[in-house]
Amino acid sequence: MGGMHAQINGQLPEAEIVAVVDPDLDAARAKIAGLGMKAQLIATLGEALDALEADFVDVCFPTVLHA
């Protein structure tokens, strides 16, 4: 999930993807490796917000969950 967001955000010169949050760390690791990204993997949003300082957070859900 969020692969398209990561690709687009990763192309923005002013953006840096510093972390990927996913409770399935193995799936997240495979996703970022496939995209050639280097980002910290974190299991929960709460952990990420405690550990990182961010100017922007992109929250992604499967398409079927979009309103």
PAMI-562694 format. One record per residue: residue in one letter; z, y, x of N, C-alpha, C in turn. Coordinates in Angstrom, 3 decimals. Each point is the difference from the previous one (the first is absolute). Layout:
<bafis>
<bafi r="A" n_Z="Z" n_Y="Y" n_X="X" ca_Z="Z" ca_Y="Y" ca_X="X" c_Z="Z" c_Y="Y" c_X="X"/>
...
</bafis>
This chain:
<bafis>
<bafi r="M" n_Z="0.000" n_Y="-1.175" n_X="0.828" ca_Z="0.000" ca_Y="1.175" ca_X="-0.828" c_Z="0.000" c_Y="1.235" c_X="0.870"/>
<bafi r="G" n_Z="-0.660" n_Y="1.035" n_X="-0.437" ca_Z="0.006" ca_Y="1.249" ca_X="0.733" c_Z="-0.972" c_Y="0.048" c_X="1.160"/>
<bafi r="G" n_Z="-0.788" n_Y="-1.047" n_X="0.186" ca_Z="-0.951" ca_Y="-0.032" ca_X="1.119" c_Z="-0.996" c_Y="1.143" c_X="-0.054"/>
<bafi r="M" n_Z="-0.512" n_Y="0.303" n_X="-1.193" ca_Z="-0.944" ca_Y="1.103" ca_X="-0.141" c_Z="0.684" c_Y="1.330" c_X="0.304"/>
<bafi r="H" n_Z="1.221" n_Y="0.171" n_X="-0.474" ca_Z="0.751" ca_Y="1.223" ca_X="0.296" c_Z="0.190" c_Y="0.138" c_X="1.515"/>
<bafi r="A" n_Z="0.361" n_Y="-1.085" n_X="0.658" ca_Z="0.223" ca_Y="0.026" ca_X="1.449" c_Z="-1.286" c_Y="0.362" c_X="0.739"/>
<bafi r="Q" n_Z="-1.121" n_Y="-0.566" n_X="-0.423" ca_Z="-1.271" ca_Y="0.318" ca_X="0.656" c_Z="-0.338" c_Y="1.478" c_X="-0.151"/>
<bafi r="I" n_Z="0.131" n_Y="0.527" n_X="-1.203" ca_Z="-0.342" ca_Y="1.401" ca_X="-0.249" c_Z="0.978" c_Y="0.932" c_X="0.711"/>
<bafi r="N" n_Z="1.297" n_Y="-0.232" n_X="-0.173" ca_Z="0.986" ca_Y="0.859" ca_X="0.660" c_Z="-0.111" c_Y="-0.070" c_X="1.515"/>
<bafi r="G" n_Z="-0.336" n_Y="-1.175" n_X="0.527" ca_Z="-0.153" ca_Y="-0.177" ca_X="1.443" c_Z="-1.172" c_Y="0.756" c_X="0.582"/>
<bafi r="Q" n_Z="-0.952" n_Y="0.402" n_X="-0.829" ca_Z="-1.157" ca_Y="0.762" ca_X="0.466" c_Z="0.254" c_Y="1.500" c_X="0.013"/>
<bafi r="L" n_Z="1.091" n_Y="0.427" n_X="-0.600" ca_Z="0.319" ca_Y="1.425" ca_X="-0.032" c_Z="0.566" c_Y="0.421" c_X="1.355"/>
<bafi r="P" n_Z="-0.632" n_Y="0.976" n_X="0.654" ca_Z="0.460" ca_Y="0.372" ca_X="1.349" c_Z="1.431" c_Y="0.526" c_X="0.029"/>
<bafi r="E" n_Z="0.460" n_Y="0.577" n_X="-1.101" ca_Z="1.351" ca_Y="0.549" ca_X="-0.025" c_Z="1.040" c_Y="-1.011" c_X="-0.481"/>
<bafi r="A" n_Z="-0.421" n_Y="-1.219" n_X="-0.286" ca_Z="0.919" ca_Y="-1.019" ca_X="-0.517" c_Z="0.310" c_Y="-1.048" c_X="1.059"/>
<bafi r="E" n_Z="1.217" n_Y="-0.489" n_X="-0.056" ca_Z="0.422" ca_Y="-1.113" ca_X="0.851" c_Z="0.779" c_Y="-0.969" c_X="-0.878"/>
<bafi r="I" n_Z="-0.456" n_Y="-1.232" n_X="-0.064" ca_Z="0.712" ca_Y="-1.026" ca_X="-0.765" c_Z="1.057" c_Y="-0.579" c_X="0.928"/>
<bafi r="V" n_Z="1.262" n_Y="0.261" n_X="-0.315" ca_Z="1.081" ca_Y="-0.415" ca_X="0.888" c_Z="0.702" c_Y="-1.259" c_X="-0.470"/>
<bafi r="A" n_Z="-0.149" n_Y="-0.339" n_X="-1.289" ca_Z="0.682" ca_Y="-1.187" ca_X="-0.509" c_Z="-0.729" c_Y="-0.555" c_X="-1.211"/>
<bafi r="V" n_Z="0.148" n_Y="-1.291" n_X="-0.173" ca_Z="-0.487" ca_Y="-0.698" ca_X="-1.186" c_Z="1.209" c_Y="-0.705" c_X="-0.598"/>
<bafi r="V" n_Z="0.220" n_Y="0.218" n_X="-1.289" ca_Z="1.138" ca_Y="-0.606" ca_X="-0.689" c_Z="-0.513" c_Y="-1.098" c_X="-0.922"/>
<bafi r="D" n_Z="0.515" n_Y="-1.195" n_X="0.192" ca_Z="-0.399" ca_Y="-1.137" ca_X="-0.825" c_Z="1.085" c_Y="-1.062" c_X="0.133"/>
<bafi r="P" n_Z="0.498" n_Y="-0.536" n_X="-1.109" ca_Z="1.009" ca_Y="-1.052" ca_X="0.121" c_Z="-0.550" c_Y="-1.262" c_X="0.652"/>
<bafi r="D" n_Z="-1.312" n_Y="-0.174" n_X="-0.024" ca_Z="-0.643" ca_Y="-1.139" ca_X="0.668" c_Z="-0.502" c_Y="0.479" c_X="1.362"/>
<bafi r="L" n_Z="0.889" n_Y="-0.036" n_X="0.991" ca_Z="-0.331" ca_Y="0.536" ca_X="1.316" c_Z="-1.152" c_Y="-0.738" c_X="0.663"/>
<bafi r="D" n_Z="-0.128" n_Y="-1.301" n_X="-0.250" ca_Z="-1.111" ca_Y="-0.754" ca_X="0.587" c_Z="-1.338" c_Y="0.488" c_X="-0.548"/>
<bafi r="A" n_Z="-0.070" n_Y="0.239" n_X="-1.304" ca_Z="-1.233" ca_Y="0.509" ca_X="-0.604" c_Z="-0.308" c_Y="1.397" c_X="0.521"/>
<bafi r="A" n_Z="1.018" n_Y="0.833" n_X="0.114" ca_Z="-0.200" ca_Y="1.357" ca_X="0.509" c_Z="-0.472" c_Y="-0.030" c_X="1.443"/>
<bafi r="R" n_Z="0.578" n_Y="-0.880" n_X="0.801" ca_Z="-0.392" ca_Y="-0.135" ca_X="1.405" c_Z="-1.471" c_Y="-0.394" c_X="0.104"/>
<bafi r="A" n_Z="-0.423" n_Y="-0.940" n_X="-0.821" ca_Z="-1.398" ca_Y="-0.429" ca_X="0.005" c_Z="-0.922" c_Y="1.131" c_X="-0.449"/>
<bafi r="K" n_Z="0.425" n_Y="0.766" n_X="-1.009" ca_Z="-0.817" ca_Y="1.098" ca_X="-0.520" c_Z="-0.206" c_Y="1.075" c_X="1.063"/>
<bafi r="I" n_Z="1.086" n_Y="0.429" n_X="0.644" ca_Z="-0.170" ca_Y="1.074" ca_X="0.975" c_Z="-0.741" c_Y="-0.486" c_X="1.250"/>
<bafi r="A" n_Z="0.173" n_Y="-1.264" n_X="0.359" ca_Z="-0.757" ca_Y="-0.543" ca_X="1.127" c_Z="-1.491" c_Y="-0.011" c_X="-0.325"/>
<bafi r="G" n_Z="-0.336" n_Y="-0.376" n_X="-1.219" ca_Z="-1.403" ca_Y="-0.016" ca_X="-0.419" c_Z="-0.624" c_Y="1.377" c_X="-0.038"/>
<bafi r="L" n_Z="0.818" n_Y="1.023" n_X="-0.187" ca_Z="-0.482" ca_Y="1.385" ca_X="-0.021" c_Z="0.077" c_Y="0.656" c_X="1.372"/>
<bafi r="G" n_Z="0.545" n_Y="-0.733" n_X="0.976" ca_Z="0.128" ca_Y="0.547" ca_X="1.345" c_Z="1.055" c_Y="1.092" c_X="0.102"/>
<bafi r="M" n_Z="0.976" n_Y="-0.035" n_X="-0.882" ca_Z="1.046" ca_Y="1.016" ca_X="-0.028" c_Z="1.214" c_Y="-0.426" c_X="0.814"/>
<bafi r="K" n_Z="0.720" n_Y="0.997" n_X="0.485" ca_Z="1.303" ca_Y="-0.243" ca_X="0.610" c_Z="0.995" c_Y="0.804" c_X="-0.811"/>
<bafi r="A" n_Z="0.815" n_Y="-0.675" n_X="-0.757" ca_Z="0.987" ca_Y="0.665" ca_X="-0.843" c_Z="1.243" c_Y="-0.867" c_X="-0.067"/>
<bafi r="Q" n_Z="1.127" n_Y="0.643" n_X="-0.189" ca_Z="1.260" ca_Y="-0.719" ca_X="-0.170" c_Z="-0.025" c_Y="-0.715" c_X="-1.348"/>
<bafi r="L" n_Z="0.479" n_Y="-1.230" n_X="-0.029" ca_Z="0.089" ca_Y="-0.763" ca_X="-1.249" c_Z="1.436" c_Y="0.057" c_X="-0.506"/>
<bafi r="I" n_Z="0.138" n_Y="0.352" n_X="-1.280" ca_Z="1.320" ca_Y="0.138" ca_X="-0.602" c_Z="-0.029" c_Y="-0.703" c_X="-1.358"/>
<bafi r="A" n_Z="1.073" n_Y="-0.697" n_X="-0.337" ca_Z="0.020" ca_Y="-0.832" ca_X="-1.207" c_Z="0.232" c_Y="0.778" c_X="-1.287"/>
<bafi r="T" n_Z="0.722" n_Y="1.128" n_X="0.045" ca_Z="0.292" ca_Y="0.726" ca_X="-1.241" c_Z="-0.222" c_Y="1.498" c_X="0.179"/>
<bafi r="L" n_Z="-0.303" n_Y="0.671" n_X="-1.099" ca_Z="-0.190" ca_Y="1.444" ca_X="0.034" c_Z="1.297" c_Y="0.702" c_X="0.412"/>
<bafi r="G" n_Z="1.121" n_Y="-0.488" n_X="-0.481" ca_Z="1.286" ca_Y="0.590" ca_X="0.381" c_Z="0.227" c_Y="-0.026" c_X="1.500"/>
<bafi r="E" n_Z="-0.310" n_Y="-1.132" n_X="0.633" ca_Z="0.131" ca_Y="-0.109" ca_X="1.459" c_Z="-0.927" c_Y="0.992" c_X="0.693"/>
<bafi r="A" n_Z="-1.219" n_Y="0.132" n_X="-0.505" ca_Z="-0.963" ca_Y="0.912" ca_X="0.605" c_Z="0.479" c_Y="1.446" c_X="-0.109"/>
<bafi r="L" n_Z="0.475" n_Y="0.385" n_X="-1.166" ca_Z="0.459" ca_Y="1.374" ca_X="-0.197" c_Z="1.226" c_Y="0.303" c_X="0.852"/>
<bafi r="D" n_Z="0.841" n_Y="-1.006" n_X="0.239" ca_Z="1.170" ca_Y="0.187" ca_X="0.866" c_Z="-0.396" c_Y="0.104" c_X="1.472"/>
<bafi r="A" n_Z="-1.031" n_Y="-0.735" n_X="0.408" ca_Z="-0.351" ca_Y="-0.117" ca_X="1.410" c_Z="-1.009" c_Y="1.035" c_X="0.478"/>
<bafi r="L" n_Z="-0.800" n_Y="0.542" n_X="-0.899" ca_Z="-1.119" ca_Y="0.844" ca_X="0.411" c_Z="0.064" c_Y="1.383" c_X="-0.625"/>
<bafi r="E" n_Z="-0.623" n_Y="0.942" n_X="0.680" ca_Z="-0.201" ca_Y="1.319" ca_X="-0.575" c_Z="-1.489" c_Y="0.109" c_X="-0.293"/>
<bafi r="A" n_Z="-0.346" n_Y="0.266" n_X="-1.244" ca_Z="-1.415" ca_Y="0.028" ca_X="-0.386" c_Z="-0.312" c_Y="1.273" c_X="-0.777"/>
<bafi r="D" n_Z="-1.203" n_Y="0.489" n_X="0.207" ca_Z="-0.493" ca_Y="1.139" ca_X="-0.772" c_Z="-0.707" c_Y="-0.459" c_X="-1.264"/>
<bafi r="F" n_Z="-0.402" n_Y="-1.256" n_X="-0.035" ca_Z="-0.786" ca_Y="-0.533" ca_X="-1.115" c_Z="0.267" c_Y="-1.487" c_X="-0.115"/>
<bafi r="V" n_Z="0.137" n_Y="-0.488" n_X="-1.225" ca_Z="0.158" ca_Y="-1.426" ca_X="-0.263" c_Z="-1.045" c_Y="-0.389" c_X="-1.035"/>
<bafi r="D" n_Z="-0.786" n_Y="-1.010" n_X="0.294" ca_Z="-1.033" ca_Y="-0.498" ca_X="-0.913" c_Z="0.504" c_Y="-1.323" c_X="-0.573"/>
<bafi r="V" n_Z="0.339" n_Y="-0.005" n_X="-1.274" ca_Z="0.522" ca_Y="-1.199" ca_X="-0.653" c_Z="-1.156" c_Y="-0.698" c_X="-0.707"/>
<bafi r="C" n_Z="-0.244" n_Y="-1.254" n_X="0.340" ca_Z="-1.150" ca_Y="-0.739" ca_X="-0.535" c_Z="0.464" c_Y="-1.213" c_X="-0.789"/>
<bafi r="F" n_Z="-0.686" n_Y="-0.238" n_X="-1.103" ca_Z="0.252" ca_Y="-1.156" ca_X="-0.853" c_Z="-1.316" c_Y="-0.707" c_X="-0.275"/>
<bafi r="P" n_Z="0.047" n_Y="-1.286" n_X="-0.353" ca_Z="-1.235" ca_Y="-0.690" ca_X="-0.382" c_Z="-0.696" c_Y="0.746" c_X="-1.149"/>
<bafi r="T" n_Z="-1.298" n_Y="-0.034" n_X="-0.013" ca_Z="-0.792" ca_Y="0.703" ca_X="-1.003" c_Z="0.432" c_Y="-0.333" c_X="-1.421"/>
<bafi r="V" n_Z="0.357" n_Y="-1.241" n_X="-0.259" ca_Z="0.392" ca_Y="-0.395" ca_X="-1.349" c_Z="1.276" c_Y="0.686" c_X="-0.470"/>
<bafi r="L" n_Z="0.758" n_Y="0.574" n_X="0.913" ca_Z="1.230" ca_Y="0.704" ca_X="-0.345" c_Z="-0.212" c_Y="1.510" c_X="-0.139"/>
<bafi r="H" n_Z="-1.225" n_Y="0.470" n_X="0.250" ca_Z="-0.271" ca_Y="1.427" ca_X="-0.171" c_Z="0.049" c_Y="0.342" c_X="-1.481"/>
<bafi r="A" n_Z="0.479" n_Y="1.199" n_X="-0.309" ca_Z="0.108" ca_Y="0.438" ca_X="-1.413" c_Z="-1.367" c_Y="0.275" c_X="-0.577"/>
</bafis>
